[in-house]
Amino acid sequence: MAQEQRGKVYEGVLQQLKSYIEEHRLKPGDKLPSERELSEQLNVGRSSIREAFRAMELLGLIETRRGEGTYMRAYRPYHMVELLSNFLLNESRTKSELMTAKQMIEKEVLLLLNGNLDSRNRSDIRAIISDHSYAQRHQKVFEYLFSLCDQPLLLSMWQFISGFTHTVHDVSYSDDWYEELVTVMEEEDTMKIIRLFQ
């Protein structure tokens, strides 16, 4: 599906979920229907429901409890979903800015860890790269890096932005890019870290 169409579907699902919550007067603690039920009710694919749920969870509006389902957490800031979905998915300039913001946070994590990775950490990164598909490894590598630098706010921001970036961009990096990432972290070269994202 083309990115523009995908964005429209995703935005439409968020709007429909907003309407569903308002019509059913759902409050914090109330349970939402399953992905399958919502997919049938709203006549959209389950993957679109899943992406919308993910965005709502990142905003702190819902929570998924394993084996129990998805529950409302808060309603008051719900307008943020509409605002963000319209802003992020409809403006081509914003799509570019979204990618820039994601890379800025990734660069900051590398700079924070510069000089602080040992040989075991670098081996772990190489293992993550080789053990995961192109679609998964960027997420896994940076989740690992965030776990090393103890920056929960940056991690939350990155997860939030990554969730939307995934919706509007097909981002992939080559094997060479990851090898260079590990190499520049070994060399502790700040300028090479910056150049990774140029």
BASEMI-69323 format. One record per residue: residue number from 1; y, z, x of N, C-alpha, C, O in turn. Coordinates in steps of 0.02 Angstrom, whole numbers. Last residue first. Example, Ala and Ser with C-alpha at 12.3 -4.5 7.8 and 13.67 -1.06 7.14 Angstrom:
<lotors>
LOTOR   seq      n_v      n_w      n_u     ca_v     ca_w     ca_u      c_v      c_w      c_u      o_v      o_w      o_u
LOTOR     2     -112      354      642      -53      357      684        2      394      645       57      402      670
LOTOR     1     -284      390      660     -225      390      615     -165      390      660     -166      423      712
</lotors>
This chain:
<lotors>
LOTOR   seq      n_v      n_w      n_u     ca_v     ca_w     ca_u      c_v      c_w      c_u      o_v      o_w      o_u
LOTOR   198      583      416     1211      633      362     1208      601      295     1196      636      244     1192
LOTOR   197      499      521     1232      518      506     1162      571      452     1157      600      442     1104
LOTOR   196      483      534     1368      424      522     1327      442      497     1257      405      458     1227
LOTOR   195      604      576     1420      590      503     1417      528      486     1377      521      430     1353
LOTOR   194      587      715     1417      637      684     1374      623      609     1365      629      583     1310
LOTOR   193      490      725     1517      475      749     1449      523      715     1400      502      691     1348
LOTOR   192      562      680     1627      505      640     1603      483      661     1533      461      620     1493
LOTOR   191      653      785     1642      678      718     1624      621      673     1599      631      633     1553
LOTOR   190      568      894     1678      606      895     1616      628      825     1595      623      808     1536
LOTOR   189      416      909     1743      475      866     1751      511      860     1684      489      824     1639
LOTOR   188      293      968     1776      350     1010     1756      416      973     1764      465     1001     1789
LOTOR   187      176      905     1801      229      896     1851      290      940     1837      333      948     1880
LOTOR   186      105      936     1687       80      959     1753      135      958     1805      141     1003     1846
LOTOR   185      181      870     1594      177      943     1589      149      973     1653      166     1029     1671
LOTOR   184      159      740     1632      227      767     1641      228      843     1634      269      876     1664
LOTOR   183       20      732     1599       43      724     1668      112      754     1678      123      790     1727
LOTOR   182       18      744     1460      -16      795     1501       10      792     1573       20      844     1604
LOTOR   181       93      628     1429      115      694     1406       84      749     1450      119      794     1473
LOTOR   180       12      527     1481       78      540     1512      104      608     1492      135      643     1532
LOTOR   179      -91      536     1391     -105      549     1462      -40      564     1498      -37      608     1541
LOTOR   178      -23      497     1275      -50      566     1280      -65      584     1353      -54      641     1374
LOTOR   177        6      364     1309       60      411     1292       37      483     1300       72      525     1329
LOTOR   176     -120      306     1326      -75      313     1384      -20      364     1371        0      401     1416
LOTOR   175     -166      301     1196     -200      346     1243     -155      359     1303     -151      415     1328
LOTOR   174      -20      292     1087      -75      264     1126     -107      317     1170      -79      371     1180
LOTOR   173       13      352      923       30      350      994      -31      327     1033      -88      342     1014
LOTOR   172       80      317      762       23      326      806       47      318      878       95      282      892
LOTOR   171      132      333      597      147      349      667       83      355      706       37      391      688
LOTOR   170      194      260      469      127      262      500      139      272      574      153      224      610
LOTOR   169      306      346      362      294      312      425      220      315      443      187      366      433
LOTOR   168      313      418      243      355      358      250      344      319      315      370      264      322
LOTOR   167      222      523      250      228      485      188      265      419      198      250      370      164
LOTOR   166      242      580      373      178      548      360      181      504      298      146      453      294
LOTOR   165      365      640      348      361      583      395      297      543      383      297      482      384
LOTOR   164      331      747      266      369      692      238      365      630      282      361      574      257
LOTOR   163      257      823      359      229      807      293      265      748      262      233      704      234
LOTOR   162      347      840      464      288      798      474      257      777      407      233      720      400
LOTOR   161      435      933      406      459      865      421      400      818      430      403      760      407
LOTOR   160      345     1043      396      382     1018      337      403      945      349      391      902      307
LOTOR   159      305     1062      527      255     1047      475      288     1016      414      262      969      385
LOTOR   158      430     1092      587      392     1032      608      341     1013      555      333      954      540
LOTOR   157      463     1212      523      508     1153      517      469     1089      533      475     1039      498
LOTOR   156      356     1291      566      366     1279      495      410     1217      484      395     1175      441
LOTOR   155      379     1289      706      317     1263      679      325     1247      605      303     1193      583
LOTOR   154      502     1355      713      497     1285      734      435     1252      706      436     1195      684
LOTOR   153      455     1480      669      506     1444      630      505     1370      648      507     1327      604
LOTOR   152      360     1521      768      339     1508      698      391     1469      657      371     1430      614
LOTOR   151      323     1502      915      386     1486      883      372     1470      809      373     1411      790
LOTOR   150      226     1515     1024      245     1569      979      315     1558      951      360     1599      960
LOTOR   149      167     1423     1111      237     1443     1125      264     1495     1076      321     1517     1084
LOTOR   148       37     1396     1070       49     1423     1137      119     1451     1147      130     1497     1186
LOTOR   147       47     1338      946       11     1402      951       23     1436     1019       20     1497     1024
LOTOR   146      110     1219      979      148     1270      943      114     1338      948      148     1389      953
LOTOR   145       -1     1155     1038       58     1171     1079      101     1225     1045      126     1270     1079
LOTOR   144      -84     1140      924     -106     1180      982      -46     1201     1024      -42     1259     1045
LOTOR   143       -4     1056      848      -22     1122      821      -45     1168      877      -27     1227      878
LOTOR   142       -4      946      933       57      986      926       45     1052      892       81     1101      905
LOTOR   141     -139      904      924     -109      919      989      -48      964      981      -41     1014     1016
LOTOR   140     -151      881      785     -192      932      818     -162      953      886     -160     1012      902
LOTOR   139      -61      774      762      -54      837      726      -90      894      763      -62      948      772
LOTOR   138     -121      679      845      -52      701      857      -39      769      824      -11      814      854
LOTOR   137     -253      661      792     -242      696      855     -170      717      869     -160      769      901
LOTOR   136     -276      593      672     -275      666      673     -247      696      737     -219      751      736
LOTOR   135     -276      455      690     -239      483      634     -230      559      638     -181      586      612
LOTOR   134     -362      435      798     -290      420      806     -249      454      751     -195      480      764
LOTOR   133     -477      577      796     -458      507      783     -383      498      794     -346      547      800
LOTOR   132     -527      690      928     -498      674      862     -478      601      857     -465      568      907
LOTOR   131     -570      716     1056     -614      737     1001     -588      716      932     -624      724      882
LOTOR   130     -472      681     1147     -534      642     1147     -578      657     1086     -619      616     1067
LOTOR   129     -371      775     1116     -357      703     1114     -422      663     1107     -427      617     1067
LOTOR   128     -437      895     1142     -412      881     1074     -402      806     1066     -421      777     1015
LOTOR   127     -457      882     1280     -515      886     1235     -495      870     1163     -530      834     1128
LOTOR   126     -325      885     1327     -366      824     1338     -426      823     1291     -446      771     1265
LOTOR   125     -294     1017     1289     -257      961     1260     -297      896     1268     -303      858     1220
LOTOR   124     -383     1089     1371     -388     1094     1299     -353     1035     1264     -380     1007     1216
LOTOR   123     -331     1056     1496     -400     1034     1479     -410     1036     1403     -440      991     1374
LOTOR   122     -211     1124     1487     -210     1050     1493     -279     1021     1477     -283      967     1447
LOTOR   121     -258     1255     1480     -219     1227     1424     -220     1151     1427     -229     1118     1375
LOTOR   120     -317     1264     1607     -359     1270     1546     -323     1241     1486     -353     1205     1445
LOTOR   119     -209     1256     1692     -258     1202     1693     -303     1204     1632     -325     1152     1607
LOTOR   118      -64     1312     1594     -111     1316     1650     -163     1260     1644     -162     1221     1596
LOTOR   117      106     1294     1559       38     1273     1542       -7     1280     1603       10     1257     1657
LOTOR   116      236     1319     1595      197     1375     1569      126     1356     1547       90     1398     1520
LOTOR   115      311     1211     1628      300     1260     1680      257     1319     1659      242     1363     1698
LOTOR   114      363     1194     1465      367     1164     1531      361     1219     1585      401     1266     1587
LOTOR   113      373     1244     1339      310     1256     1375      310     1230     1447      264     1242     1485
LOTOR   112      497     1200     1301      484     1272     1301      422     1289     1342      418     1342     1374
LOTOR   111      475     1062     1305      522     1092     1352      512     1168     1357      518     1197     1411
LOTOR   110      385     1048     1199      364     1030     1267      410     1062     1319      387     1085     1371
LOTOR   109      469     1088     1095      408     1127     1109      384     1112     1180      365     1157     1216
LOTOR   108      565      986     1100      585     1055     1113      525     1098     1130      528     1141     1175
LOTOR   107      490      875     1060      518      877     1128      536      949     1147      524      971     1203
LOTOR   106      466      910      928      409      902      974      433      906     1047      400      936     1090
LOTOR   105      596      908      879      559      971      879      500      967      928      486     1015      964
LOTOR   104      626      772      897      668      823      929      631      890      933      633      924      985
LOTOR   103      532      711      814      525      703      887      568      754      924      548      776      978
LOTOR   102      585      748      689      516      767      708      508      764      783      480      810      813
LOTOR   101      710      685      694      706      758      689      637      783      711      631      833      746
LOTOR   100      670      550      698      708      578      754      703      655      754      694      685      806
LOTOR    99      611      538      573      570      528      633      605      558      694      572      589      736
LOTOR    98      726      559      496      668      603      488      624      599      550      601      650      575
LOTOR    97      804      451      528      827      517      548      769      568      545      765      613      586
LOTOR    96      730      350      465      738      348      537      759      418      564      734      440      615
LOTOR    95      747      390      334      679      385      361      681      385      437      639      417      469
LOTOR    94      884      378      320      856      444      321      785      443      349      764      490      384
LOTOR    93      897      241      312      927      276      369      896      345      376      883      368      431
LOTOR    92      837      216      190      805      191      251      833      226      313      796      238      360
LOTOR    91      813      324       62      863      302      109      830      280      174      799      320      209
LOTOR    90      708      371      -15      745      312      -38      794      285       13      816      228        6
LOTOR    89      648      484       36      606      426       24      645      364        5      617      309        7
LOTOR    88      744      585       54      701      564      110      666      498       98      655      460      145
LOTOR    87      809      595      -72      847      585      -10      803      555       44      822      506       77
LOTOR    86      706      618     -164      753      562     -173      788      544     -108      794      486      -90
LOTOR    85      646      730     -106      607      669     -115      653      609     -124      641      556      -95
LOTOR    84      752      824     -105      723      800      -42      684      735      -52      689      690      -10
LOTOR    83      777      840     -244      830      822     -197      801      790     -134      822      736     -113
LOTOR    82      652      881     -290      683      820     -316      736      794     -267      739      734     -251
LOTOR    81      638      997     -215      587      944     -211      618      878     -233      611      827     -200
LOTOR    80      745     1078     -252      742     1052     -183      693      994     -178      704      947     -140
LOTOR    79      721     1128     -377      764     1069     -373      763     1038     -303      779      980     -295
LOTOR    78      653     1246     -354      614     1186     -366      656     1122     -361      630     1069     -344
LOTOR    77      692     1376     -324      716     1323     -281      683     1255     -295      686     1210     -253
LOTOR    76      631     1447     -441      704     1442     -430      725     1386     -384      772     1349     -400
LOTOR    75      494     1464     -439      522     1407     -474      595     1395     -454      617     1338     -451
LOTOR    74      350     1503     -341      420     1514     -359      445     1453     -397      419     1398     -388
LOTOR    73      211     1483     -348      238     1540     -310      309     1556     -332      327     1614     -341
LOTOR    72       72     1432     -444      144     1433     -435      164     1493     -394      138     1548     -404
LOTOR    71      -84     1383     -368      -43     1428     -410       31     1421     -394       50     1405     -337
LOTOR    70     -240     1305     -367     -171     1302     -346     -127     1341     -395     -133     1332     -456
LOTOR    69     -402     1382     -333     -357     1332     -361     -287     1337     -333     -276     1369     -282
LOTOR    68     -515     1448     -279     -485     1471     -341     -440     1419     -374     -440     1412     -435
LOTOR    67     -559     1402     -158     -610     1419     -207     -582     1441     -275     -619     1451     -322
LOTOR    66     -413     1456      -80     -479     1425      -71     -529     1450     -123     -538     1510     -132
LOTOR    65     -266     1430     -156     -313     1483     -139     -382     1453     -138     -407     1427     -188
LOTOR    64     -111     1367     -120     -180     1349     -135     -225     1405     -111     -223     1424      -52
LOTOR    63       46     1389     -197       -2     1409     -145      -72     1389     -168      -89     1394     -227
LOTOR    62      213     1322     -213      145     1334     -237      103     1361     -180      123     1358     -122
LOTOR    61      332     1326     -144      334     1326     -217      267     1340     -248      262     1367     -304
LOTOR    60      355     1310      -10      342     1377      -34      341     1383     -110      348     1438     -137
LOTOR    59      364     1188       45      427     1216       19      418     1287       -8      466     1320      -26
LOTOR    58      232     1164       68      275     1174      126      343     1204      105      374     1240      144
LOTOR    57      192     1143      -63      167     1203      -27      210     1218       33      225     1276       48
LOTOR    56      253     1023      -91      272     1083     -130      250     1146      -95      284     1197      -97
LOTOR    55      185      940       -2      258      949        5      281     1012      -32      322     1050       -6
LOTOR    54       56      953      -56       69      974       14      143      986       24      163     1036       55
LOTOR    53       70      899     -182       52      970     -175       70      995     -105       95     1050      -96
LOTOR    52       93      767     -143      146      804     -178      133      879     -174      180      918     -163
LOTOR    51      -30      737      -84       31      734      -44       87      774      -76      125      809      -43
LOTOR    50     -114      751     -197     -125      793     -138      -62      795      -95      -43      848      -72
LOTOR    49      -67      650     -280      -62      720     -303      -67      767     -242      -29      815     -237
LOTOR    48     -105      542     -200      -33      553     -215      -21      624     -239       29      655     -220
LOTOR    47     -243      555     -203     -209      562     -138     -134      574     -149     -103      610     -110
LOTOR    46     -276      529     -335     -280      598     -312     -244      608     -245     -218      661     -232
LOTOR    45     -163      414     -418     -219      430     -373     -217      502     -350     -164      533     -345
LOTOR    44     -113      438     -591     -100      420     -521     -159      441     -478     -201      481     -500
LOTOR    43     -102      489     -723     -123      420     -711     -102      396     -641      -76      340     -633
LOTOR    42      -82      616     -761      -22      580     -739      -37      507     -722        9      467     -709
LOTOR    41     -213      655     -797     -157      665     -843      -96      622     -826      -63      595     -870
LOTOR    40     -288      622     -681     -303      590     -746     -244      596     -794     -228      547     -828
LOTOR    39     -225      703     -586     -233      631     -573     -245      594     -639     -216      541     -651
LOTOR    38     -245      828     -642     -177      801     -639     -178      725     -628     -137      688     -655
LOTOR    37     -385      838     -624     -356      841     -691     -286      811     -692     -269      773     -737
LOTOR    36     -394      830     -483     -428      781     -525     -397      779     -595     -384      725     -622
LOTOR    35     -321      941     -441     -299      874     -421     -329      822     -467     -295      775     -489
LOTOR    34     -312     1058     -582     -340     1032     -519     -311      963     -503     -281      931     -546
LOTOR    33     -161     1137     -648     -224     1100     -654     -248     1076     -586     -209     1073     -538
LOTOR    32     -102     1296     -585      -92     1225     -599     -160     1193     -611     -210     1217     -586
LOTOR    31      -77     1462     -645     -120     1413     -611     -103     1342     -633      -91     1330     -692
LOTOR    30       56     1577     -610       20     1533     -656      -19     1480     -617        3     1457     -564
LOTOR    29      130     1637     -510       65     1666     -526       24     1623     -573      -37     1632     -577
LOTOR    28      287     1600     -581      249     1621     -522      185     1657     -541      185     1702     -584
LOTOR    27      259     1495     -728      295     1547     -691      255     1564     -628      197     1546     -623
LOTOR    26      284     1353     -830      243     1389     -781      287     1436     -740      343     1420     -721
LOTOR    25      312     1279     -948      347     1342     -932      307     1385     -883      297     1445     -893
LOTOR    24      269     1155     -975      221     1209     -985      248     1278     -966      213     1328     -968
LOTOR    23      385     1083     -943      357     1079    -1011      309     1137    -1025      308     1164    -1080
LOTOR    22      400     1115     -805      451     1134     -854      424     1136     -925      436     1182     -963
LOTOR    21      284     1062     -750      299     1133     -740      350     1157     -792      343     1211     -819
LOTOR    20      300      926     -786      242      964     -809      255     1039     -806      240     1076     -853
LOTOR    19      415      892     -715      416      891     -788      359      932     -817      368      969     -866
LOTOR    18      363      906     -585      421      945     -605      424      949     -682      434     1003     -710
LOTOR    17      266      807     -590      246      877     -581      302      924     -602      290      976     -633
LOTOR    16      349      695     -600      303      711     -655      278      783     -651      271      817     -702
LOTOR    15      414      700     -477      453      704     -539      409      725     -598      428      766     -639
LOTOR    14      305      684     -391      346      745     -388      386      755     -452      392      810     -477
LOTOR    13      268      555     -430      221      611     -441      259      677     -438      247      721     -479
LOTOR    12      378      480     -387      361      483     -458      316      542     -474      324      575     -525
LOTOR    11      365      494     -249      424      522     -283      411      530     -357      430      581     -387
LOTOR    10      244      423     -234      249      494     -213      308      528     -249      301      583     -274
LOTOR     9      282      296     -277      227      332     -311      234      406     -297      230      447     -343
LOTOR     8      382      268     -183      399      271     -254      345      308     -294      361      348     -338
LOTOR     7      309      268      -63      362      316      -72      380      324     -145      392      380     -168
LOTOR     6      228      158      -87      197      224      -79      248      279      -90      234      329     -123
LOTOR     5      322       57      -87      284       71     -148      255      141     -145      257      178     -194
LOTOR     4      361       68       48      411       76       -5      376       93      -71      398      138     -107
LOTOR     3      243       42      120      275      108      124      324      120       67      328      175       40
LOTOR     2      112      -39       27      174      -42       66      207       26       64      202       63       15
LOTOR     1      -59        0       43        0        0        0       62        0       45       64       36       95
</lotors>
